[in-house]
Amino acid sequence: MMENYEVTRLLVNYKTLEEFKNFREFGAAELSMKGDLEANIIENDSESPFYGIYYGKKLVARMSLYRIDGKFDRYFEPAQDYLELWKLEVLEPYRYKGYGKALVNFAKSFNLPVKTNARQGSSEFWNHLGFEPVTYQPTRDRGESPYVWYPDGVHEQHADTEPVNIESTNF
């Protein structure tokens, strides 16, 4: 039986910045969101793209979640708004306890398609959660490894779609 973890939108403030330092120290350097957060510090911005799970008062899992406007959709058919999930990370002592799955399920709960870029060695995790690799398109994917989750009625977009620049908005 898996526990239900509460996913919280993280405030963009100096307390969250301090919490992110744990991930930079103990986590993968390429997943560090510290720079992202520093660039976005306003004053407790409630529209932050950062979400996390606390164990007691300690932030143990986090991700960025952005809503991408449908006019920039190059992954899903029919073209529509979708979520882009970035920098999912669980601190080492808290892995394999369902925290990552809880964050992914939170993203899926909006019933919009979800795209992520699978890090090397993470494809089994994404497959287990119902994500699929997309057909690689060099001009669109530029060396990334996109995995997507399709809600009912949505499938992969055909490769003949004209490439566009991707712009994101905070979700």
Residue, then its C-alpha position, 0 to 999 in steps of 0.5 A: m500500500m502506497e501512502n498518499y503524499e501531499v504535493t505543495r506548490l513551493l513559494v518563490n522565496y529565500k526559505t525555498l532557496e535554502e531548501f533547494k541547496n540540499f538538492r544541489e549538495f546531495g542531488a544531481a548537479e544538472l537538476s539543480m533548480k537553485g539558479d531557476l529559483e534565484a532568477n524568479i525570486i519576487e515575494n512569495d510568488s504563488e504562481s511558482p512552477f515549483y512543487g514539492i513534498y515535505y517529510g515533516k519540515k524537510l523538502v524531500a522531493r521536488m519538480s518544476l511544472y510548466r504549462i505550455d500553450g497549445k500554439f507551441d505544441r509539437y508533441f500531441e494530437p490534437a494540438q493543445d495546452y500541455l504540461e512540461l515536467w522538469k527536474l523531478e528529483v527525490l533526495e537519496p534517503y527518500r527514494y523508492k518510497g513513492y515520492g516521485k510517483a506522487l509528483v508525477n501523478f499530481a501532474k497527470s491529475f490535470n488531465l493534460p498531456v505531460k512531456t518530460n525529458a528522461r535522464q539517462g537510466s530513468s526510462e524504466f521509471w517513466n515507462h512504469l508510470g505510463f509514459e512513452p518515448v516519442t518518435y525522435q525528431p532531430t529539429r524538435d528534440r535536439g538531443e533530448s529524450p522526450y517521454v510523454w503521457y497521453p490522457d484519453g483521446v490524445h496521441e502522438q503528433h505527426a512529424d510533418t508539423e512545422p517546427v516553432n520556437i517553444e515558449s513556456t508560461n508558469f503553470 
